Amino acid sequence: KSHLKSLALKIVCGAVSVVFPLKKKKVFFKSYHGLRYACNPRFISEKLHEMAPDYDIVWSFKNPQKIDDFPGYARSVKAGSLSECVEMFTAKVCIFNAGIVLPCKRKGQFFLDTWHGDRAFKRVDESADGKAALSDAYRIMDVVLSGSDYADKVYHDAMKFKGEIMHCGTPRNDMFFCDSSARLENVRKKLNINADCVLTFAPTFRGICDGVAELDFPVLLDQLEAKTGKTWCALIRQHYKVKVSDNWNRDSRIINASSYPEMQDILLASNIVISDYSSLVGDYVLLNRPVFLYVPDLEEYKSGRGLYFDIEKSPFWYARSEAELFEKILNVDAESAKKNCHDILDFYGHVCEK
């Protein structure tokens, strides 16, 4: 089946090359294999339009009609369609964030991949859709973006990438280094956040639909409010295959943010973040705010999916139990959190986000 698909794509690419000219001011975007209008491709797309509004911007989505916040100046096309092939193979530049397996590209085309896990923990041997080895997905790329020495190593080791690595940071993090007050206000409005402070829980997907063990957030929020004298809410950012606990749904302070498209917006709105093996923590430390890893399944995860480094020997604050996690959260202070974030950035090596 894969060989037939590869042959078909080669034929389409060849036919498009004969019939349609390559459009120098056309850029094709695809993020998470067409699932979302998000991540680094989104911010490149928006900045491109700001700098060169005459460029033709085309996005590929699995369900174009379900994409929120898609701008009127861009066009969308359905992923997997013949129209997508025509749009992609007539674009001078194509931009992705998770690799894409293609048997060929048109002469004169330029492919850029931004990856979506610059400082992730978990081993990545397959493409984000699980259909191919990452080395196959990155063979056709001309340039990839990196924000740290750590990311460079992953590109070389996991993706077997031999092209150019542009060590310049990741566009999705630009919002952390400029005046984002208007954006923050808009995020709080969209998520209906009325509390003074925000705690975010964003675990990775473990391949099972139940997700990580349930945490007693109502108790933690009560304790945080008593300690700080401020109102708190919790944003829950689960994988789309994982259901949010019914117990959490009973507390109005707990907000299901799982369907919100842009993770960086959620990080911007957060005062404290709890995750585990996700690259989001490597982004969140840029804000110098407290971040904690909740890893009750650490040994199981090590022996299964595998990690690039030993969490227990890293600067990350981690907890193996709910009681330990809550205690660390309740006793954290701003200065120690800031120092911890700097230690983490040093750990990744030459982090160049700005």
Salt bridges, closest charged atoms under 4 A:
GLU46 OE2 - ARG42 NE 2.90
GLU50 OE2 - LYS47 NZ 3.07
ASP54 OD2 - LYS25 NZ 2.67
ASP56 OD2 - ARG75 NH2 2.84
ASP69 OD2 - LYS190 NZ 2.81
GLU84 OE2 - LYS30 NZ 2.74
GLU87 OE1 - LYS26 NZ 2.49
GLU87 OE2 - ARG75 NH1 2.77
ASP118 OD2 - ARG119 NH1 2.49
ASP129 OD2 - HIS33 ND1 3.68
ASP136 OD1 - ARG139 NH1 2.98
ASP142 OD2 - LYS105 NZ 2.55
ASP149 OD2 - HIS350 ND1 2.51
ASP152 OD2 - HIS167 ND1 3.22
ASP157 OD2 - LYS153 NZ 2.58
ASP222 OD1 - ARG253 NH1 2.83
GLU225 OE1 - ARG253 NH1 3.21
ASP246 OD1 - LYS243 NZ 3.64
ASP251 OD2 - ARG253 NH2 2.87
ASP265 OD1 - ARG183 NE 2.60
ASP276 OD2 - ARG206 NH2 2.81
ASP283 OD1 - ARG119 NH2 2.92
ASP283 OD2 - ARG172 NH2 2.77
ASP297 OD2 - ARG206 NE 2.58
GLU299 OE2 - LYS302 NZ 3.86
GLU299 OE2 - ARG320 NH2 3.93
ASP310 OD1 - LYS302 NZ 3.52
GLU312 OE1 - LYS302 NZ 2.97
GLU312 OE2 - ARG320 NH1 3.53
GLU324 OE2 - LYS328 NZ 3.42
ASP343 OD2 - LYS339 NZ 2.95
GLU353 OE2 - ARG119 NH2 3.17
